[in-house]
Every structure is written in structure tokens, then in C-alpha cells.
């Protein structure tokens, strides 16, 4: 087993342990391996070790890797970075899901591009800036109802849930952010309507799982430091 495969297995073990500790079914949590700034060979290595969901932060990088690894039929690309509308043309034909919808303009462009590429419906999550941090993207909680209603009018999109990023290096603040996102989901229909909560990264995914995360985004703990 390669070092990468060992790290991947270790993360999966930690996910399962965190789920059991929270009284949850481990199969209800999926790992998105964040492969930004890692070359296609590293992604292929993780795929060969059993990983199927990969997260990318940059549109051009996702497009290049998706095309280079198109021989892997069940690989699934999740776009998890801030996306400008003019880059939707690169992401919509290739991604299984976009986690970072922060406005109806982006939603409409993704819907148009997904339909044109025959990839509809495209799974999307709304990014919520729960902590109100000015340097981060995402809508505020008070805007959620309107954006949900607008996105649901686009048949080429499937609104699957919510995503957030907590403050770095503060476990208690992270816990509060994760619990708040779960509460927002419950206020807007609950898991039956919004089944996915994308939250938790390498340093805090166990806290996210305790709060209800269904998608955890882990990169450096799997692939090692980025250059």
C-alpha cells in the first residue's frame, strides 16, 4: 500500500469513528478528496486506492484533470471553490456537483451550460457565509429562502443542500458554524428537501460530522502539503 493509500484509509477510518461516536451511519458521510494543485497522477493513485469523489477549487484545473482522467468512468468531480460566471462553461460539462452557489446569476449560467452540455440536472449546493467573515464568499442566512426559490425554478439544476467554511484554527467557532448550518437546513425543509451538508476539512471534519455533515472536504491529510 502506498503512503497516499495509507493516508486515505486513515481518513476513512476517522470518518467512520466520528460517525459512530455521533450515532450516525458511516455510509451517510462521503469523502471529497480535495485534489487542488495535485497532478492527475496523484488523483489516479487515490482512485486506484478506492476514492471516487474529488474536489477542485479552480475551473481550469478541474477541466484539465477531468479531461486527462476521462478513462475513469465512475470518477466524480465536485467544484468547491469560488466560481465566476464566466468560468461556468468549464465546470458545468464536467462536474457532478458545484458546492459554491452564491447568487442567481451564477445559478442561471450553470443551468444554461449544463443543459447545453447534456449534463442536466447538475447538483448544486448553496454556500452560506455563516460566520459573516468579509473575506469569505457565500450568502448570508437571510438571503437563503429567496435564492432557494430562484434556483428551484431552473430545471437544469438540482438543489441538494448547503455548504460553509468556518473560521480557521478555532474549534469552538467551527462547531458553532457547523451547528448553525444544520439548523438553517432544518429551517428550510430539513434533510428530505436539502439532503447534503458540505462542511468540514482536514482539521475539523470530525466536528462537522458530529453536527451532521454528509460531505467532508479533505485534501492535505490525504495528498500531503501542496506546493
C-alpha positions as CSV (number, residue, x, y, z in Angstrom):
1,X,0.0,0.0,0.0
2,X,1.4,3.4,-1.0
3,X,1.7,6.2,1.5
4,X,-1.2,8.1,-0.1
5,X,-3.4,5.0,0.1
6,X,-2.5,4.6,3.8
7,X,-3.4,8.2,4.5
8,X,-6.7,7.8,2.6
9,X,-7.5,4.7,4.6
10,X,-6.7,6.5,7.8
11,X,-9.1,9.3,6.9
12,X,-11.8,6.9,6.1
13,X,-11.3,5.2,9.5
14,X,-11.6,8.6,11.2
15,X,-14.8,9.3,9.4
16,X,-16.3,6.0,10.4
17,X,-15.2,6.5,14.0
18,X,-16.6,10.1,14.1
19,X,-19.9,8.8,12.6
20,X,-20.2,6.0,15.2
21,X,-19.4,8.5,18.0
22,X,-22.2,10.7,16.8
23,X,-24.6,7.8,16.5
24,X,-24.7,8.1,12.7
25,X,-24.4,5.5,9.9
26,X,-20.9,5.9,8.4
27,X,-22.3,5.3,4.9
28,X,-24.2,8.6,5.2
29,X,-21.0,10.6,5.0
30,X,-19.0,10.8,1.8
31,X,-15.4,12.0,1.5
32,X,-14.5,14.5,-1.2
33,X,-10.7,14.3,-1.7
34,X,-9.5,17.8,-2.4
35,X,-7.0,17.5,-5.2
36,X,-6.3,21.1,-6.0
37,X,-2.7,21.7,-7.0
38,X,-2.1,17.9,-7.2
39,X,-1.3,16.5,-10.6
40,X,-3.5,13.9,-12.4
41,X,-1.2,11.1,-11.4
42,X,-1.9,11.7,-7.7
43,X,-5.6,11.7,-8.4
44,X,-5.3,8.4,-10.3
45,X,-3.3,7.0,-7.4
46,X,-6.1,7.9,-5.0
47,X,-8.7,6.5,-7.4
48,X,-6.8,3.2,-7.5
49,X,-7.0,3.2,-3.7
50,X,-10.7,3.4,-3.9
51,X,-11.5,7.1,-3.8
52,X,-14.2,8.3,-6.3
53,X,-15.1,11.9,-5.3
54,X,-12.6,14.6,-5.9
55,X,-12.9,18.3,-5.2
56,X,-11.3,21.1,-7.2
57,X,-11.1,24.9,-6.4
58,X,-10.2,26.2,-9.8
59,X,-12.2,25.9,-13.0
60,X,-9.2,25.4,-15.4
61,X,-7.6,22.9,-13.1
62,X,-10.8,20.8,-12.9
63,X,-11.3,20.9,-16.6
64,X,-7.7,19.8,-17.3
65,X,-7.8,16.9,-14.8
66,X,-11.3,15.7,-15.8
67,X,-10.2,15.5,-19.4
68,X,-6.9,13.8,-18.5
69,X,-8.7,11.2,-16.4
70,X,-11.7,10.7,-18.6
71,X,-10.8,7.0,-18.8
72,X,-12.0,6.6,-15.2
73,X,-15.8,6.2,-15.8
74,X,-17.0,6.5,-12.2
75,X,-14.9,9.4,-11.1
76,X,-17.0,12.3,-9.8
77,X,-15.7,15.9,-9.8
78,X,-17.0,18.4,-7.2
79,X,-16.3,22.0,-7.7
80,X,-15.7,23.5,-4.2
81,X,-14.0,26.9,-4.9
82,X,-15.4,30.3,-5.7
83,X,-16.8,30.2,-9.2
84,X,-17.1,33.2,-11.5
85,X,-20.0,33.0,-14.0
86,X,-17.6,33.2,-17.0
87,X,-16.0,30.0,-15.9
88,X,-19.2,28.0,-15.7
89,X,-18.6,26.9,-19.3
90,X,-15.6,24.9,-18.0
91,X,-17.3,23.4,-14.9
92,X,-20.8,22.6,-15.9
93,X,-19.9,20.0,-18.6
94,X,-17.6,18.1,-16.3
95,X,-18.7,18.4,-12.6
96,X,-21.1,16.2,-10.8
97,X,-21.8,18.9,-8.2
98,X,-21.0,22.6,-7.5
99,X,-20.8,23.4,-3.8
100,X,-20.4,27.2,-4.0
101,X,-23.5,28.8,-5.5
102,X,-23.7,32.3,-4.1
103,X,-26.1,34.1,-6.4
104,X,-28.8,33.5,-9.0
105,X,-26.6,34.8,-11.8
106,X,-24.1,32.0,-11.3
107,X,-27.0,29.5,-11.0
108,X,-28.6,30.6,-14.3
109,X,-25.3,30.4,-16.1
110,X,-24.5,26.9,-14.7
111,X,-28.0,25.8,-15.7
112,X,-27.6,27.1,-19.2
113,X,-24.2,25.4,-19.6
114,X,-25.3,22.1,-18.1
115,X,-28.3,21.9,-20.4
116,X,-26.2,22.7,-23.4
117,X,-23.7,20.0,-22.5
118,X,-26.4,17.4,-21.8
119,X,-25.3,17.2,-18.2
120,X,-28.5,18.3,-16.6
121,X,-29.5,18.2,-13.9
122,X,-26.4,19.5,-12.2
123,X,-26.3,19.1,-8.5
124,X,-25.7,22.3,-6.6
125,X,-25.2,23.5,-3.0
126,X,-25.6,27.0,-1.7
127,X,-22.6,28.5,0.0
128,X,-23.6,30.2,3.3
129,X,-21.2,32.6,5.0
130,X,-22.4,31.6,8.4
131,X,-19.6,33.4,10.3
132,X,-20.2,36.6,8.4
133,X,-16.5,36.8,7.6
134,X,-15.9,39.6,5.0
135,X,-13.0,37.8,3.3
136,X,-15.2,34.7,2.5
137,X,-17.8,34.2,-0.2
138,X,-21.3,33.0,0.3
139,X,-24.7,34.4,1.0
140,X,-26.0,35.5,4.5
141,X,-28.6,33.4,6.1
142,X,-31.4,36.0,5.5
143,X,-30.9,35.6,1.7
144,X,-31.3,31.8,1.7
145,X,-35.0,31.5,1.2
146,X,-35.0,33.8,-1.9
147,X,-32.1,32.1,-3.5
148,X,-33.6,28.6,-2.9
149,X,-36.8,29.7,-4.5
150,X,-35.0,31.2,-7.6
151,X,-32.7,28.2,-8.1
152,X,-35.7,25.8,-7.9
153,X,-37.1,27.5,-11.0
154,X,-34.2,26.2,-13.0
155,X,-34.9,22.6,-14.1
156,X,-31.3,22.1,-15.2
157,X,-30.2,22.3,-11.6
158,X,-30.9,20.1,-8.6
159,X,-30.5,22.0,-5.3
160,X,-29.1,19.4,-3.0
161,X,-28.1,21.3,0.1
162,X,-25.8,23.8,1.8
163,X,-22.1,24.4,2.2
164,X,-20.0,26.5,4.5
165,X,-16.4,27.2,5.7
166,X,-15.7,28.0,9.4
167,X,-13.1,30.3,10.8
168,X,-9.7,28.6,10.8
169,X,-7.9,27.4,13.9
170,X,-10.9,27.9,16.3
171,X,-12.6,24.5,17.0
172,X,-15.4,26.1,19.1
173,X,-16.2,28.7,16.4
174,X,-16.1,25.9,13.9
175,X,-18.6,23.8,15.9
176,X,-20.9,26.8,16.2
177,X,-20.8,27.4,12.4
178,X,-21.5,23.7,11.6
179,X,-24.4,23.5,14.0
180,X,-25.8,26.8,12.6
181,X,-25.7,25.4,9.1
182,X,-27.5,22.3,10.2
183,X,-30.1,24.5,11.9
184,X,-30.5,26.5,8.7
185,X,-31.1,23.3,6.7
186,X,-33.8,22.4,9.2
187,X,-35.5,25.8,8.8
188,X,-35.7,25.3,5.0
189,X,-37.2,21.8,4.8
190,X,-34.7,19.6,6.5
191,X,-32.9,16.6,5.1
192,X,-35.8,15.5,3.0
193,X,-35.5,18.7,1.0
194,X,-31.8,19.5,1.4
195,X,-30.1,16.2,2.0
196,X,-26.5,17.4,1.7
197,X,-24.4,19.4,4.2
198,X,-20.9,20.1,2.8
199,X,-18.8,21.1,5.8
200,X,-15.6,20.1,7.5
201,X,-12.0,19.9,6.2
202,X,-8.7,18.3,7.2
203,X,-8.6,20.0,10.6
204,X,-12.2,19.9,11.7
205,X,-14.2,17.2,9.8
206,X,-14.9,15.2,13.0
207,X,-16.7,18.3,14.4
208,X,-18.6,18.7,11.2
209,X,-19.7,15.0,11.2
210,X,-21.0,15.4,14.8
211,X,-23.1,18.4,13.6
212,X,-24.5,16.4,10.6
213,X,-22.1,16.8,7.6
214,X,-22.8,14.5,4.7
215,X,-19.8,15.7,2.6
216,X,-16.4,16.4,4.1
217,X,-13.7,18.0,2.1
218,X,-10.2,16.7,3.0
219,X,-7.1,17.5,1.0
220,X,-3.8,17.9,2.7
221,X,-4.4,15.0,5.1
222,X,-4.7,12.7,2.1
223,X,-2.4,14.2,-0.5
224,X,0.2,15.9,1.7
225,X,1.4,19.5,1.5
226,X,0.7,21.5,-1.6
227,X,3.5,23.2,-3.5
